[in-house]
Amino acid sequence: MAKLVFGKPKSSPIKLRKCDLTKVTAFSEKQTYDKDGYIYLNVKNQPFALGGVLNPNDNYGEYYRLDASKKEIYSDANRGLAECTSGGSVRFATDAAEISLRAALRGALVGMMHFANRGVYGFDIYIGTGTNRKYCSAPMQFLTGDPNFHQDVIQLGAGVKEVQINFPLYGGVKDIEIGFPKKSRVGTPTPRTNGAVAFYGSSITQGGCVSRPANSYAKIICRALDADCCNYGFSGSGMGELAVAEHIATRNLACFVMDYDFNAPTLEHLQATHEPFFKLFREKQPNTPVVFVVHPYYGTPTQEDKARRDLVYTTYQNAINAGDKNVYFVDSTPFFPAEMNDLYTVDYLHPNDLGQMYMARAIFPAVKKAIDSKK
Protein backbone atom coordinates (compact mmCIF):
# COMPACT_ATOMS: atom_id res chain seq x y z
CA MET A 1 0.00 0.00 0.00
CA ALA A 2 1.30 3.45 -0.90
CA LYS A 3 2.37 5.68 1.97
CA LEU A 4 -0.12 8.38 2.92
CA VAL A 5 1.68 11.70 2.49
CA PHE A 6 -0.88 13.60 4.56
CA GLY A 7 -1.37 10.85 7.15
CA LYS A 8 -4.53 8.99 8.06
CA PRO A 9 -7.49 11.37 8.47
CA LYS A 10 -8.52 11.85 12.12
CA SER A 11 -11.68 13.36 13.48
CA SER A 12 -11.53 15.79 16.38
CA PRO A 13 -11.51 14.10 19.81
CA ILE A 14 -14.28 16.53 20.78
CA LYS A 15 -17.64 14.97 20.03
CA LEU A 16 -20.46 17.08 18.69
CA ARG A 17 -23.68 16.70 20.67
CA LYS A 18 -27.16 17.99 19.98
CA CYS A 19 -27.48 19.19 23.56
CA ASP A 20 -24.58 21.60 22.96
CA LEU A 21 -26.37 23.29 20.06
CA THR A 22 -28.80 26.19 20.28
CA LYS A 23 -32.20 26.41 18.63
CA VAL A 24 -31.87 28.57 15.55
CA THR A 25 -34.91 30.56 16.68
CA ALA A 26 -32.98 31.68 19.78
CA PHE A 27 -30.90 34.07 17.67
CA SER A 28 -33.85 36.45 17.48
CA GLU A 29 -31.81 39.65 17.15
CA LYS A 30 -29.60 38.33 14.36
CA GLN A 31 -31.96 36.36 12.15
CA THR A 32 -33.93 37.11 9.04
CA TYR A 33 -36.85 35.17 7.64
CA ASP A 34 -37.56 34.43 4.03
CA LYS A 35 -40.52 33.09 2.13
CA ASP A 36 -38.50 29.96 1.42
CA GLY A 37 -39.11 28.87 5.03
CA TYR A 38 -35.52 29.08 6.28
CA ILE A 39 -34.23 31.23 9.12
CA TYR A 40 -31.10 33.03 7.94
CA LEU A 41 -28.13 33.86 10.15
CA ASN A 42 -25.23 36.05 9.07
CA VAL A 43 -21.89 34.25 9.32
CA LYS A 44 -20.20 37.37 10.74
CA ASN A 45 -21.92 36.63 14.04
CA GLN A 46 -21.93 33.86 16.62
CA PRO A 47 -21.93 30.89 16.56
CA PHE A 48 -20.00 30.85 13.26
CA ALA A 49 -16.20 30.66 13.03
CA LEU A 50 -14.67 32.57 10.13
CA GLY A 51 -11.19 31.48 9.07
CA GLY A 52 -8.49 32.73 6.71
CA VAL A 53 -9.99 36.17 6.12
CA LEU A 54 -10.62 38.58 8.97
CA ASN A 55 -14.16 38.96 10.21
CA PRO A 56 -15.64 42.08 8.58
CA ASN A 57 -16.65 43.21 12.06
CA ASP A 58 -12.90 43.54 12.71
CA ASN A 59 -11.89 44.92 9.29
CA TYR A 60 -14.03 47.97 8.57
CA GLY A 61 -17.03 46.01 7.40
CA GLU A 62 -15.39 44.16 4.51
CA TYR A 63 -14.32 40.65 3.63
CA TYR A 64 -10.86 41.86 2.65
CA ARG A 65 -7.53 40.01 2.72
CA LEU A 66 -5.48 43.05 3.72
CA ASP A 67 -6.11 45.91 6.16
CA ALA A 68 -9.26 47.61 4.84
CA SER A 69 -8.38 50.80 6.71
CA LYS A 70 -5.08 51.22 4.84
CA LYS A 71 -5.98 50.53 1.21
CA GLU A 72 -3.95 53.51 0.02
CA ILE A 73 -0.65 51.88 1.05
CA TYR A 74 -1.08 48.89 -1.27
CA SER A 75 -0.40 48.67 -5.00
CA ASP A 76 -3.38 49.12 -7.30
CA ALA A 77 -3.35 45.41 -8.15
CA ASN A 78 -3.08 44.22 -4.56
CA ARG A 79 -5.74 46.69 -3.45
CA GLY A 80 -8.20 45.20 -5.91
CA LEU A 81 -7.23 41.56 -5.54
CA ALA A 82 -7.51 41.79 -1.76
CA GLU A 83 -11.29 41.74 -2.34
CA CYS A 84 -10.91 38.12 -3.50
CA THR A 85 -11.57 35.79 -0.58
CA SER A 86 -9.07 33.02 -1.41
CA GLY A 87 -8.40 30.93 1.69
CA GLY A 88 -11.52 32.11 3.49
CA SER A 89 -13.99 29.74 5.12
CA VAL A 90 -16.79 29.55 7.67
CA ARG A 91 -17.45 26.63 10.01
CA PHE A 92 -20.34 25.70 12.28
CA ALA A 93 -22.07 22.72 13.87
CA THR A 94 -25.70 21.85 13.16
CA ASP A 95 -28.27 19.10 13.22
CA ALA A 96 -29.99 20.47 10.11
CA ALA A 97 -30.44 17.93 7.33
CA GLU A 98 -30.21 20.74 4.80
CA ILE A 99 -29.15 24.38 4.68
CA SER A 100 -29.55 27.27 2.27
CA LEU A 101 -26.43 29.21 1.29
CA ARG A 102 -27.14 32.82 0.30
CA ALA A 103 -24.20 35.00 -0.76
CA ALA A 104 -23.83 38.47 -2.23
CA LEU A 105 -20.62 38.55 -4.25
CA ARG A 106 -18.30 41.16 -5.75
CA GLY A 107 -15.28 41.58 -7.99
CA ALA A 108 -15.26 38.17 -9.69
CA LEU A 109 -12.56 37.96 -12.34
CA VAL A 110 -14.80 36.42 -14.98
CA GLY A 111 -14.01 35.61 -18.58
CA MET A 112 -10.70 33.78 -18.03
CA MET A 113 -10.36 31.10 -20.69
CA HIS A 114 -8.10 28.91 -18.54
CA PHE A 115 -10.08 29.01 -15.31
CA ALA A 116 -13.44 27.37 -14.49
CA ASN A 117 -16.08 29.73 -13.09
CA ARG A 118 -16.47 27.65 -9.95
CA GLY A 119 -12.80 28.06 -9.19
CA VAL A 120 -13.21 31.80 -9.69
CA TYR A 121 -16.38 32.70 -7.77
CA GLY A 122 -17.87 29.40 -6.56
CA PHE A 123 -18.04 27.72 -3.18
CA ASP A 124 -17.54 24.19 -1.93
CA ILE A 125 -18.66 22.47 1.25
CA TYR A 126 -17.20 19.82 3.55
CA ILE A 127 -18.61 17.84 6.45
CA GLY A 128 -16.49 16.46 9.31
CA THR A 129 -14.02 17.50 11.96
CA GLY A 130 -10.26 17.50 12.39
CA THR A 131 -8.48 16.26 9.29
CA ASN A 132 -11.37 13.94 8.46
CA ARG A 133 -13.56 16.21 6.30
CA LYS A 134 -15.50 14.92 3.30
CA TYR A 135 -16.68 16.82 0.25
CA CYS A 136 -20.44 17.41 0.35
CA SER A 137 -22.40 18.01 -2.84
CA ALA A 138 -25.12 16.51 -4.96
CA PRO A 139 -24.11 15.33 -8.45
CA MET A 140 -23.81 18.27 -10.84
CA GLN A 141 -24.28 20.80 -8.03
CA PHE A 142 -21.71 23.49 -8.73
CA LEU A 143 -22.51 26.24 -6.19
CA THR A 144 -21.74 28.72 -8.95
CA GLY A 145 -24.52 30.94 -10.23
CA ASP A 146 -24.48 34.60 -11.02
CA PRO A 147 -21.08 36.20 -10.23
CA ASN A 148 -22.90 38.84 -8.16
CA PHE A 149 -25.30 36.65 -6.17
CA HIS A 150 -25.69 32.98 -5.37
CA GLN A 151 -28.27 30.94 -3.50
CA ASP A 152 -28.45 27.17 -3.26
CA VAL A 153 -29.78 24.44 -0.96
CA ILE A 154 -27.26 21.86 0.24
CA GLN A 155 -28.28 18.46 1.55
CA LEU A 156 -26.22 17.57 4.63
CA GLY A 157 -27.89 14.37 5.83
CA ALA A 158 -29.16 13.43 9.25
CA GLY A 159 -27.41 13.86 12.59
CA VAL A 160 -25.15 16.44 14.19
CA LYS A 161 -22.24 17.42 12.01
CA GLU A 162 -19.68 20.18 11.46
CA VAL A 163 -19.87 22.06 8.17
CA GLN A 164 -17.09 24.02 6.46
CA ILE A 165 -17.87 26.29 3.52
CA ASN A 166 -14.89 27.47 1.47
CA PHE A 167 -15.06 30.92 -0.12
CA PRO A 168 -14.30 31.91 -3.74
CA LEU A 169 -10.68 32.17 -4.89
CA TYR A 170 -10.87 34.88 -7.57
CA GLY A 171 -14.05 36.60 -6.50
CA GLY A 172 -15.08 38.52 -3.41
CA VAL A 173 -17.85 38.23 -0.86
CA LYS A 174 -20.03 41.12 0.27
CA ASP A 175 -22.17 39.13 2.66
CA ILE A 176 -23.06 35.51 3.46
CA GLU A 177 -26.08 34.14 5.27
CA ILE A 178 -26.88 30.53 6.08
CA GLY A 179 -30.52 29.47 6.16
CA PHE A 180 -31.65 26.77 8.59
CA PRO A 181 -34.97 24.93 8.94
CA LYS A 182 -37.00 26.42 11.80
CA LYS A 183 -36.72 23.40 14.09
CA SER A 184 -32.98 22.93 13.66
CA ARG A 185 -30.12 23.79 15.97
CA VAL A 186 -26.75 25.41 15.37
CA GLY A 187 -23.56 25.83 17.41
CA THR A 188 -19.86 26.55 17.42
CA PRO A 189 -17.48 24.19 15.58
CA THR A 190 -14.68 22.18 17.16
CA PRO A 191 -11.34 23.94 17.76
CA ARG A 192 -8.76 23.68 14.99
CA THR A 193 -6.02 21.09 15.46
CA ASN A 194 -3.32 23.57 14.40
CA GLY A 195 -2.90 27.32 14.19
CA ALA A 196 -3.36 29.21 10.96
CA VAL A 197 -0.93 28.95 8.04
CA ALA A 198 -0.27 31.97 5.78
CA PHE A 199 0.81 31.71 2.14
CA TYR A 200 2.27 34.56 0.09
CA GLY A 201 2.86 34.41 -3.63
CA SER A 202 1.43 34.59 -7.14
CA SER A 203 -1.72 33.57 -9.01
CA ILE A 204 -0.75 29.96 -8.38
CA THR A 205 -0.76 30.58 -4.64
CA GLN A 206 -4.12 32.33 -4.94
CA GLY A 207 -5.48 29.13 -6.47
CA GLY A 208 -5.06 29.41 -10.24
CA CYS A 209 -6.31 27.34 -11.93
CA VAL A 210 -8.25 24.76 -9.91
CA SER A 211 -11.85 23.75 -10.51
CA ARG A 212 -13.13 24.62 -7.01
CA PRO A 213 -11.80 26.42 -3.92
CA ALA A 214 -10.68 23.46 -1.79
CA ASN A 215 -8.37 22.16 -4.53
CA SER A 216 -5.69 24.85 -4.26
CA TYR A 217 -2.42 23.57 -2.80
CA ALA A 218 -2.74 25.96 0.15
CA LYS A 219 -6.22 24.68 1.03
CA ILE A 220 -5.13 21.06 0.61
CA ILE A 221 -2.26 21.57 3.05
CA CYS A 222 -4.53 23.28 5.55
CA ARG A 223 -7.13 20.53 5.18
CA ALA A 224 -4.45 17.96 6.00
CA LEU A 225 -3.40 20.01 9.05
CA ASP A 226 -6.89 21.09 10.12
CA ALA A 227 -5.75 24.72 10.07
CA ASP A 228 -7.19 27.99 8.83
CA CYS A 229 -5.71 29.15 5.51
CA CYS A 230 -4.59 32.79 5.28
CA ASN A 231 -4.01 33.14 1.56
CA TYR A 232 -2.01 36.11 0.29
CA GLY A 233 -1.58 35.00 -3.29
CA PHE A 234 -1.96 37.98 -5.64
CA SER A 235 -2.40 37.12 -9.29
CA GLY A 236 0.42 38.69 -11.33
CA SER A 237 1.22 41.10 -8.52
CA GLY A 238 2.91 39.29 -5.66
CA MET A 239 6.08 41.35 -5.96
CA GLY A 240 7.45 41.40 -2.45
CA GLU A 241 5.73 44.59 -1.32
CA LEU A 242 6.67 45.39 2.28
CA ALA A 243 3.19 46.72 3.03
CA VAL A 244 1.86 43.20 2.47
CA ALA A 245 4.58 41.72 4.68
CA GLU A 246 3.57 44.18 7.41
CA HIS A 247 -0.01 42.94 7.27
CA ILE A 248 0.86 39.24 7.18
CA ALA A 249 3.00 39.79 10.27
CA THR A 250 -0.09 40.98 12.18
CA ARG A 251 -1.80 37.58 11.84
CA ASN A 252 -1.60 34.92 14.52
CA LEU A 253 0.23 32.17 12.63
CA ALA A 254 1.62 28.70 13.21
CA CYS A 255 3.63 28.87 9.96
CA PHE A 256 4.30 31.17 7.00
CA VAL A 257 4.85 29.73 3.51
CA MET A 258 6.74 32.31 1.42
CA ASP A 259 6.02 31.20 -2.12
CA TYR A 260 7.35 34.40 -3.64
CA ASP A 261 9.57 34.63 -6.70
CA PHE A 262 7.44 34.04 -9.79
CA ASN A 263 5.89 37.51 -10.08
CA ALA A 264 9.14 39.39 -9.60
CA PRO A 265 9.59 41.00 -13.05
CA THR A 266 13.38 40.57 -13.07
CA LEU A 267 16.08 38.79 -11.15
CA GLU A 268 17.23 42.17 -9.90
CA HIS A 269 13.78 42.90 -8.51
CA LEU A 270 13.67 39.51 -6.79
CA GLN A 271 17.11 40.05 -5.29
CA ALA A 272 16.08 43.49 -4.02
CA THR A 273 12.81 42.34 -2.44
CA HIS A 274 12.92 38.67 -1.39
CA GLU A 275 15.17 38.86 1.66
CA PRO A 276 13.83 42.26 2.87
CA PHE A 277 10.28 40.82 2.77
CA PHE A 278 11.38 37.88 4.91
CA LYS A 279 13.38 40.05 7.30
CA LEU A 280 10.45 42.38 7.94
CA PHE A 281 8.21 39.42 8.74
CA ARG A 282 10.91 37.86 10.91
CA GLU A 283 11.37 41.09 12.85
CA LYS A 284 7.67 41.08 13.75
CA GLN A 285 7.41 37.33 14.32
CA PRO A 286 10.83 36.06 15.44
CA ASN A 287 9.71 32.52 16.24
CA THR A 288 7.15 31.66 13.55
CA PRO A 289 8.46 29.00 11.17
CA VAL A 290 8.94 30.16 7.58
CA VAL A 291 8.96 27.76 4.62
CA PHE A 292 10.56 29.11 1.44
CA VAL A 293 9.13 27.67 -1.78
CA VAL A 294 10.31 28.00 -5.39
CA HIS A 295 7.86 28.43 -8.29
CA PRO A 296 6.81 25.32 -10.26
CA TYR A 297 7.87 24.45 -13.80
CA TYR A 298 6.88 21.55 -16.02
CA GLY A 299 9.99 20.60 -17.91
CA THR A 300 13.71 21.23 -17.79
CA PRO A 301 14.35 24.38 -15.74
CA THR A 302 15.71 27.36 -17.64
CA GLN A 303 18.73 29.33 -16.53
CA GLU A 304 16.38 31.95 -15.09
CA ASP A 305 14.46 29.26 -13.20
CA LYS A 306 17.74 28.15 -11.66
CA ALA A 307 18.81 31.71 -10.88
CA ARG A 308 15.52 32.44 -9.10
CA ARG A 309 15.83 29.21 -7.16
CA ASP A 310 19.33 30.24 -6.09
CA LEU A 311 18.12 33.66 -4.91
CA VAL A 312 15.41 32.08 -2.78
CA TYR A 313 17.92 29.61 -1.38
CA THR A 314 20.29 32.47 -0.55
CA THR A 315 17.63 34.08 1.67
CA TYR A 316 17.16 30.72 3.39
CA GLN A 317 20.90 30.12 3.81
CA ASN A 318 21.51 33.64 5.11
CA ALA A 319 18.86 33.06 7.77
CA ILE A 320 20.51 29.78 8.75
CA ASN A 321 23.90 31.49 8.95
CA ALA A 322 22.38 34.17 11.19
CA GLY A 323 21.24 31.49 13.64
CA ASP A 324 17.59 31.21 12.58
CA LYS A 325 16.42 27.69 13.40
CA ASN A 326 12.87 28.19 12.15
CA VAL A 327 13.38 28.28 8.38
CA TYR A 328 12.83 25.56 5.79
CA PHE A 329 13.41 25.31 2.03
CA VAL A 330 11.35 23.44 -0.59
CA ASP A 331 12.80 23.13 -4.10
CA SER A 332 10.17 22.84 -6.85
CA THR A 333 12.21 20.44 -8.99
CA PRO A 334 10.46 17.31 -7.62
CA PHE A 335 6.93 18.79 -7.65
CA PHE A 336 5.68 16.86 -10.68
CA PRO A 337 6.49 13.37 -11.97
CA ALA A 338 8.39 13.47 -15.25
CA GLU A 339 5.99 11.15 -17.06
CA MET A 340 3.40 13.08 -19.09
CA ASN A 341 4.19 16.23 -17.16
CA ASP A 342 1.79 18.26 -19.29
CA LEU A 343 -1.04 16.64 -17.30
CA TYR A 344 -0.34 18.88 -14.31
CA THR A 345 -1.00 22.25 -15.91
CA VAL A 346 -3.75 24.17 -17.68
CA ASP A 347 -1.52 26.40 -19.80
CA TYR A 348 2.09 25.43 -19.00
CA LEU A 349 2.05 28.13 -16.35
CA HIS A 350 -0.76 27.46 -13.87
CA PRO A 351 -1.23 24.02 -12.31
CA ASN A 352 -4.62 22.37 -12.59
CA ASP A 353 -6.21 20.34 -9.76
CA LEU A 354 -3.74 17.51 -10.24
CA GLY A 355 -0.78 19.88 -10.35
CA GLN A 356 -1.87 21.70 -7.18
CA MET A 357 -2.30 18.34 -5.46
CA TYR A 358 1.27 17.36 -6.34
CA MET A 359 2.49 20.74 -5.09
CA ALA A 360 0.68 20.16 -1.80
CA ARG A 361 2.25 16.71 -1.48
CA ALA A 362 5.72 18.19 -1.96
CA ILE A 363 5.31 21.21 0.36
CA PHE A 364 3.25 19.61 3.13
CA PRO A 365 6.08 17.67 4.84
CA ALA A 366 8.09 20.85 5.44
CA VAL A 367 5.06 22.72 6.79
CA LYS A 368 4.12 19.81 9.06
CA LYS A 369 7.68 19.52 10.35
CA ALA A 370 7.82 23.26 10.97
CA ILE A 371 4.58 23.31 12.96
CA ASP A 372 5.39 20.16 14.92
CA SER A 373 8.78 21.61 15.89
CA LYS A 374 7.00 24.33 17.89
CA LYS A 375 4.74 21.97 19.85
C-alpha positions in Angstrom: 0.0 0.0 0.0 1.3 3.5 -0.9 2.4 5.7 2.0 -0.1 8.4 2.9 1.7 11.7 2.5 -0.9 13.6 4.6 -1.4 10.9 7.1 -4.5 9.0 8.1 -7.5 11.4 8.5 -8.5 11.8 12.1 -11.7 13.4 13.5 -11.5 15.8 16.4 -11.5 14.1 19.8 -14.3 16.5 20.8 -17.6 15.0 20.0 -20.5 17.1 18.7 -23.7 16.7 20.7 -27.2 18.0 20.0 -27.5 19.2 23.6 -24.6 21.6 23.0 -26.4 23.3 20.1 -28.8 26.2 20.3 -32.2 26.4 18.6 -31.9 28.6 15.6 -34.9 30.6 16.7 -33.0 31.7 19.8 -30.9 34.1 17.7 -33.8 36.4 17.5 -31.8 39.7 17.2 -29.6 38.3 14.4 -32.0 36.4 12.2 -33.9 37.1 9.0 -36.8 35.2 7.6 -37.6 34.4 4.0 -40.5 33.1 2.1 -38.5 30.0 1.4 -39.1 28.9 5.0 -35.5 29.1 6.3 -34.2 31.2 9.1 -31.1 33.0 7.9 -28.1 33.9 10.2 -25.2 36.0 9.1 -21.9 34.3 9.3 -20.2 37.4 10.7 -21.9 36.6 14.0 -21.9 33.9 16.6 -21.9 30.9 16.6 -20.0 30.9 13.3 -16.2 30.7 13.0 -14.7 32.6 10.1 -11.2 31.5 9.1 -8.5 32.7 6.7 -10.0 36.2 6.1 -10.6 38.6 9.0 -14.2 39.0 10.2 -15.6 42.1 8.6 -16.7 43.2 12.1 -12.9 43.5 12.7 -11.9 44.9 9.3 -14.0 48.0 8.6 -17.0 46.0 7.4 -15.4 44.2 4.5 -14.3 40.7 3.6 -10.9 41.9 2.6 -7.5 40.0 2.7 -5.5 43.1 3.7 -6.1 45.9 6.2 -9.3 47.6 4.8 -8.4 50.8 6.7 -5.1 51.2 4.8 -6.0 50.5 1.2 -4.0 53.5 0.0 -0.6 51.9 1.0 -1.1 48.9 -1.3 -0.4 48.7 -5.0 -3.4 49.1 -7.3 -3.3 45.4 -8.2 -3.1 44.2 -4.6 -5.7 46.7 -3.5 -8.2 45.2 -5.9 -7.2 41.6 -5.5 -7.5 41.8 -1.8 -11.3 41.7 -2.3 -10.9 38.1 -3.5 -11.6 35.8 -0.6 -9.1 33.0 -1.4 -8.4 30.9 1.7 -11.5 32.1 3.5 -14.0 29.7 5.1 -16.8 29.6 7.7 -17.4 26.6 10.0 -20.3 25.7 12.3 -22.1 22.7 13.9 -25.7 21.9 13.2 -28.3 19.1 13.2 -30.0 20.5 10.1 -30.4 17.9 7.3 -30.2 20.7 4.8 -29.2 24.4 4.7 -29.5 27.3 2.3 -26.4 29.2 1.3 -27.1 32.8 0.3 -24.2 35.0 -0.8 -23.8 38.5 -2.2 -20.6 38.6 -4.2 -18.3 41.2 -5.7 -15.3 41.6 -8.0 -15.3 38.2 -9.7 -12.6 38.0 -12.3 -14.8 36.4 -15.0 -14.0 35.6 -18.6 -10.7 33.8 -18.0 -10.4 31.1 -20.7 -8.1 28.9 -18.5 -10.1 29.0 -15.3 -13.4 27.4 -14.5 -16.1 29.7 -13.1 -16.5 27.7 -10.0 -12.8 28.1 -9.2 -13.2 31.8 -9.7 -16.4 32.7 -7.8 -17.9 29.4 -6.6 -18.0 27.7 -3.2 -17.5 24.2 -1.9 -18.7 22.5 1.2 -17.2 19.8 3.6 -18.6 17.8 6.5 -16.5 16.5 9.3 -14.0 17.5 12.0 -10.3 17.5 12.4 -8.5 16.3 9.3 -11.4 13.9 8.5 -13.6 16.2 6.3 -15.5 14.9 3.3 -16.7 16.8 0.2 -20.4 17.4 0.3 -22.4 18.0 -2.8 -25.1 16.5 -5.0 -24.1 15.3 -8.4 -23.8 18.3 -10.8 -24.3 20.8 -8.0 -21.7 23.5 -8.7 -22.5 26.2 -6.2 -21.7 28.7 -8.9 -24.5 30.9 -10.2 -24.5 34.6 -11.0 -21.1 36.2 -10.2 -22.9 38.8 -8.2 -25.3 36.7 -6.2 -25.7 33.0 -5.4 -28.3 30.9 -3.5 -28.5 27.2 -3.3 -29.8 24.4 -1.0 -27.3 21.9 0.2 -28.3 18.5 1.6 -26.2 17.6 4.6 -27.9 14.4 5.8 -29.2 13.4 9.3 -27.4 13.9 12.6 -25.2 16.4 14.2 -22.2 17.4 12.0 -19.7 20.2 11.5 -19.9 22.1 8.2 -17.1 24.0 6.5 -17.9 26.3 3.5 -14.9 27.5 1.5 -15.1 30.9 -0.1 -14.3 31.9 -3.7 -10.7 32.2 -4.9 -10.9 34.9 -7.6 -14.1 36.6 -6.5 -15.1 38.5 -3.4 -17.8 38.2 -0.9 -20.0 41.1 0.3 -22.2 39.1 2.7 -23.1 35.5 3.5 -26.1 34.1 5.3 -26.9 30.5 6.1 -30.5 29.5 6.2 -31.7 26.8 8.6 -35.0 24.9 8.9 -37.0 26.4 11.8 -36.7 23.4 14.1 -33.0 22.9 13.7 -30.1 23.8 16.0 -26.7 25.4 15.4 -23.6 25.8 17.4 -19.9 26.5 17.4 -17.5 24.2 15.6 -14.7 22.2 17.2 -11.3 23.9 17.8 -8.8 23.7 15.0 -6.0 21.1 15.5 -3.3 23.6 14.4 -2.9 27.3 14.2 -3.4 29.2 11.0 -0.9 29.0 8.0 -0.3 32.0 5.8 0.8 31.7 2.1 2.3 34.6 0.1 2.9 34.4 -3.6 1.4 34.6 -7.1 -1.7 33.6 -9.0 -0.7 30.0 -8.4 -0.8 30.6 -4.6 -4.1 32.3 -4.9 -5.5 29.1 -6.5 -5.1 29.4 -10.2 -6.3 27.3 -11.9 -8.3 24.8 -9.9 -11.9 23.7 -10.5 -13.1 24.6 -7.0 -11.8 26.4 -3.9 -10.7 23.5 -1.8 -8.4 22.2 -4.5 -5.7 24.9 -4.3 -2.4 23.6 -2.8 -2.7 26.0 0.1 -6.2 24.7 1.0 -5.1 21.1 0.6 -2.3 21.6 3.0 -4.5 23.3 5.6 -7.1 20.5 5.2 -4.5 18.0 6.0 -3.4 20.0 9.0 -6.9 21.1 10.1 -5.7 24.7 10.1 -7.2 28.0 8.8 -5.7 29.1 5.5 -4.6 32.8 5.3 -4.0 33.1 1.6 -2.0 36.1 0.3 -1.6 35.0 -3.3 -2.0 38.0 -5.6 -2.4 37.1 -9.3 0.4 38.7 -11.3 1.2 41.1 -8.5 2.9 39.3 -5.7 6.1 41.3 -6.0 7.4 41.4 -2.5 5.7 44.6 -1.3 6.7 45.4 2.3 3.2 46.7 3.0 1.9 43.2 2.5 4.6 41.7 4.7 3.6 44.2 7.4 0.0 42.9 7.3 0.9 39.2 7.2 3.0 39.8 10.3 -0.1 41.0 12.2 -1.8 37.6 11.8 -1.6 34.9 14.5 0.2 32.2 12.6 1.6 28.7 13.2 3.6 28.9 10.0 4.3 31.2 7.0 4.9 29.7 3.5 6.7 32.3 1.4 6.0 31.2 -2.1 7.4 34.4 -3.6 9.6 34.6 -6.7 7.4 34.0 -9.8 5.9 37.5 -10.1 9.1 39.4 -9.6 9.6 41.0 -13.0 13.4 40.6 -13.1 16.1 38.8 -11.1 17.2 42.2 -9.9 13.8 42.9 -8.5 13.7 39.5 -6.8 17.1 40.0 -5.3 16.1 43.5 -4.0 12.8 42.3 -2.4 12.9 38.7 -1.4 15.2 38.9 1.7 13.8 42.3 2.9 10.3 40.8 2.8 11.4 37.9 4.9 13.4 40.1 7.3 10.5 42.4 7.9 8.2 39.4 8.7 10.9 37.9 10.9 11.4 41.1 12.8 7.7 41.1 13.7 7.4 37.3 14.3 10.8 36.1 15.4 9.7 32.5 16.2 7.2 31.7 13.5 8.5 29.0 11.2 8.9 30.2 7.6 9.0 27.8 4.6 10.6 29.1 1.4 9.1 27.7 -1.8 10.3 28.0 -5.4 7.9 28.4 -8.3 6.8 25.3 -10.3 7.9 24.4 -13.8 6.9 21.5 -16.0 10.0 20.6 -17.9 13.7 21.2 -17.8 14.3 24.4 -15.7 15.7 27.4 -17.6 18.7 29.3 -16.5 16.4 31.9 -15.1 14.5 29.3 -13.2 17.7 28.2 -11.7 18.8 31.7 -10.9 15.5 32.4 -9.1 15.8 29.2 -7.2 19.3 30.2 -6.1 18.1 33.7 -4.9 15.4 32.1 -2.8 17.9 29.6 -1.4 20.3 32.5 -0.5 17.6 34.1 1.7 17.2 30.7 3.4 20.9 30.1 3.8 21.5 33.6 5.1 18.9 33.1 7.8 20.5 29.8 8.8 23.9 31.5 9.0 22.4 34.2 11.2 21.2 31.5 13.6 17.6 31.2 12.6 16.4 27.7 13.4 12.9 28.2 12.1 13.4 28.3 8.4 12.8 25.6 5.8 13.4 25.3 2.0 11.4 23.4 -0.6 12.8 23.1 -4.1 10.2 22.8 -6.9 12.2 20.4 -9.0 10.5 17.3 -7.6 6.9 18.8 -7.6 5.7 16.9 -10.7 6.5 13.4 -12.0 8.4 13.5 -15.2 6.0 11.2 -17.1 3.4 13.1 -19.1 4.2 16.2 -17.2 1.8 18.3 -19.3 -1.0 16.6 -17.3 -0.3 18.9 -14.3 -1.0 22.3 -15.9 -3.8 24.2 -17.7 -1.5 26.4 -19.8 2.1 25.4 -19.0 2.0 28.1 -16.3 -0.8 27.5 -13.9 -1.2 24.0 -12.3 -4.6 22.4 -12.6 -6.2 20.3 -9.8 -3.7 17.5 -10.2 -0.8 19.9 -10.3 -1.9 21.7 -7.2 -2.3 18.3 -5.5 1.3 17.4 -6.3 2.5 20.7 -5.1 0.7 20.2 -1.8 2.3 16.7 -1.5 5.7 18.2 -2.0 5.3 21.2 0.4 3.3 19.6 3.1 6.1 17.7 4.8 8.1 20.9 5.4 5.1 22.7 6.8 4.1 19.8 9.1 7.7 19.5 10.4 7.8 23.3 11.0 4.6 23.3 13.0 5.4 20.2 14.9 8.8 21.6 15.9 7.0 24.3 17.9 4.7 22.0 19.9 
